[in-house]
Amino acid sequence: MEDIELKNIWKEYDRRLEEARVLNLQSWALNMQCFETLQRQKMKSKLGRLALVKIIMIVLGLIWVLFVGFLIVHSLEWSKIFFVLSATAIFAITLYAVIVYIRHLVLIHEINNSESIVDTQLTLARLQSSTIHIARILFLQAPFYTTFYYTPAWIASGDKGFWLVTLPVSLLFAVASLWLYRNISWKNAHKKWFKVLFNSPEWNYVVQSVGFIKEIEDFKQNI
């Protein structure tokens, strides 16, 4: 009789352990779901602001491209050759940036509609990488803002102001832009100059969104 009672006690104990385990799993799943929903809402809020920034930049970029294109078309003469070349470089780089920003809007849409954490992380990584890439490209246009007013006559005149001041300034901008193009990368993201250059809403919204998704992974590991 005692053996039967002991077995029943053990069965009841096992049943309660199983119920507690199921309840803990349900509680974990509910907490995980609530936390993930909250983090995704925060991420979508930041990405919504980022999308607005991108749209503004696209509109301004298109206006600038049309304006520069108009100037190029009406400056096709030898005396304005440096202006045409400089403006063309600016036109091409700005147009490329506009195309990339449109691609960013597509990536943001994909992130907001993704149900998978892994897919969200991968797309956010692509968005971050592309943001760094287009920043590198945009810096390449800096020297052309110092050469558009050059003229063949000015260069041929042997003016000291051109050779001692204007040209060195252009070369300085060229060296700086090439240095930035080569050094703006993930490996330098921890450096102060990188943080100063990328201290903008456009970059911060992406970083904050990545942080929200990372917190979900950390929550899964620590819960």
C-alpha positions in Angstrom: 0.0 0.0 0.0 2.8 2.3 0.9 4.5 1.6 -2.5 1.3 2.6 -4.3 1.0 5.8 -2.3 4.6 6.6 -2.9 4.2 6.1 -6.6 1.2 8.3 -6.7 3.1 11.0 -4.8 5.9 10.8 -7.4 3.4 10.9 -10.3 1.7 14.0 -8.8 5.1 15.6 -8.3 6.1 14.9 -11.9 2.8 16.2 -13.1 3.3 19.5 -11.2 6.8 19.8 -12.4 5.6 19.4 -16.0 2.8 22.0 -15.5 5.4 24.4 -14.0 7.7 23.8 -17.0 4.9 24.4 -19.4 3.9 27.5 -17.6 7.5 28.8 -17.6 7.7 28.1 -21.3 4.5 29.9 -22.0 5.6 32.8 -19.8 9.0 33.0 -21.6 7.3 32.9 -25.0 4.9 35.7 -24.0 7.6 37.8 -22.5 9.7 37.2 -25.6 6.8 38.1 -27.9 6.0 41.3 -26.0 9.7 42.4 -25.9 10.2 41.6 -29.6 7.0 43.5 -30.5 8.2 46.5 -28.5 11.7 46.5 -30.0 10.3 46.2 -33.5 8.0 49.2 -32.9 10.9 51.2 -31.7 12.9 50.2 -34.7 10.1 51.0 -37.1 9.7 54.4 -35.5 13.4 55.2 -36.1 13.3 53.8 -39.7 10.2 55.9 -40.4 12.2 59.0 -39.5 15.1 57.7 -41.5 12.8 57.2 -44.5 11.6 60.8 -44.2 15.2 62.0 -44.2 16.0 59.9 -47.3 12.9 61.3 -49.1 14.0 64.9 -48.3 17.5 64.1 -49.5 16.2 62.5 -52.7 14.0 65.5 -53.5 16.8 68.0 -52.8 19.2 65.8 -54.8 17.0 65.7 -57.8 16.5 69.5 -57.7 20.3 69.9 -57.5 20.9 67.5 -60.3 18.4 69.3 -62.6 19.9 72.7 -61.7 23.5 71.5 -62.3 22.4 69.8 -65.5 20.8 73.0 -66.7 24.0 74.9 -66.0 26.1 72.3 -67.9 23.9 72.5 -71.0 24.2 76.2 -71.1 28.0 76.3 -70.5 29.3 74.2 -73.3 32.1 76.4 -74.5 35.9 76.3 -74.2 36.2 79.2 -71.7 34.0 77.3 -69.3 35.6 73.9 -69.8 36.6 73.6 -66.1 33.1 74.5 -65.0 31.6 71.9 -67.3 34.0 69.2 -66.1 33.5 70.0 -62.4 29.8 70.3 -62.7 29.6 67.0 -64.6 31.4 65.2 -61.8 29.1 66.8 -59.2 26.1 65.9 -61.4 27.2 62.3 -61.7 28.0 61.7 -58.0 24.8 63.4 -56.9 22.7 61.4 -59.3 24.3 58.2 -58.1 23.6 59.2 -54.5 19.9 59.8 -55.3 19.7 56.3 -56.8 21.4 54.8 -53.7 18.9 56.7 -51.4 16.0 55.3 -53.4 17.5 51.8 -52.8 17.7 52.7 -49.1 14.0 53.3 -49.1 13.5 49.8 -50.6 15.7 48.3 -47.9 13.7 50.1 -45.1 10.5 48.8 -46.6 11.9 45.3 -46.6 13.0 45.6 -42.9 9.6 46.9 -41.8 7.9 44.0 -43.5 10.3 41.2 -42.4 9.1 38.7 -39.8 12.5 37.1 -39.4 15.0 38.5 -37.0 17.9 37.1 -39.1 16.6 38.6 -42.3 16.1 41.9 -40.4 19.6 41.9 -39.2 21.0 41.1 -42.6 19.0 43.9 -44.3 20.0 46.4 -41.6 23.6 45.4 -42.1 23.2 46.1 -45.9 21.7 49.4 -45.1 24.6 50.3 -42.8 27.2 49.2 -45.3 25.5 51.1 -48.1 25.3 54.3 -45.9 29.0 54.1 -45.4 29.6 53.5 -49.1 27.6 56.4 -50.3 29.3 58.7 -47.7 32.7 57.7 -49.2 31.5 58.5 -52.7 30.0 61.8 -51.8 33.2 63.1 -50.3 34.9 62.5 -53.7 33.0 65.5 -55.1 34.5 68.0 -52.7 37.5 69.0 -54.9 35.2 69.8 -57.8 33.6 72.6 -55.7 37.1 74.3 -55.8 37.7 73.9 -59.5 34.5 75.0 -61.2 35.7 78.6 -61.5 39.0 77.8 -63.2 39.4 79.1 -66.7 42.0 78.4 -69.4 42.9 82.0 -69.6 43.5 82.3 -65.9 45.8 79.3 -65.9 47.7 80.6 -69.0 48.1 84.0 -67.5 50.6 82.7 -64.9 48.7 84.4 -62.1 50.6 83.8 -58.8 47.3 83.7 -56.8 46.2 80.7 -58.8 49.5 78.8 -58.5 50.2 79.7 -54.9 46.7 79.7 -53.4 43.9 78.4 -55.5 45.6 75.3 -56.9 47.1 74.2 -53.6 43.7 74.5 -52.0 42.2 72.3 -54.7 45.0 69.8 -54.2 44.4 69.8 -50.5 40.7 69.1 -51.0 41.6 66.3 -53.4 44.0 64.6 -51.0 41.5 65.0 -48.1 38.7 63.5 -50.1 40.8 60.6 -51.3 41.9 60.0 -47.7 38.3 59.9 -46.5 37.3 57.6 -49.3 40.1 55.1 -48.3 39.5 55.4 -44.6 35.8 55.6 -44.1 35.1 51.9 -43.2 33.8 49.7 -40.4 37.4 49.2 -39.1 37.6 52.9 -38.2 34.0 53.2 -36.8 35.4 53.4 -33.3 37.6 56.4 -34.1 36.7 59.9 -33.0 36.9 61.5 -36.5 34.5 58.8 -37.9 32.0 59.5 -35.1 32.2 63.2 -35.8 31.6 62.7 -39.5 28.7 60.3 -38.9 27.1 62.2 -36.1 23.9 62.7 -38.1 20.2 61.6 -37.8 20.7 59.5 -41.0 23.4 57.4 -39.4 22.1 57.4 -35.8 18.7 56.1 -36.8 20.3 53.1 -38.5 22.6 52.4 -35.5 19.7 52.7 -33.1 17.6 50.3 -35.2 20.5 47.8 -35.2 20.7 48.2 -31.4 17.0 47.4 -30.9 17.3 44.1 -32.8 20.5 43.2 -31.0 18.7 43.7 -27.7 16.2 41.0 -28.8 19.0 38.5 -29.3 20.5 39.5 -25.9 17.1 39.1 -24.3 16.7 35.6 -25.7 20.1 34.6 -24.3 19.5 36.1 -20.8 15.9 35.3 -20.2 
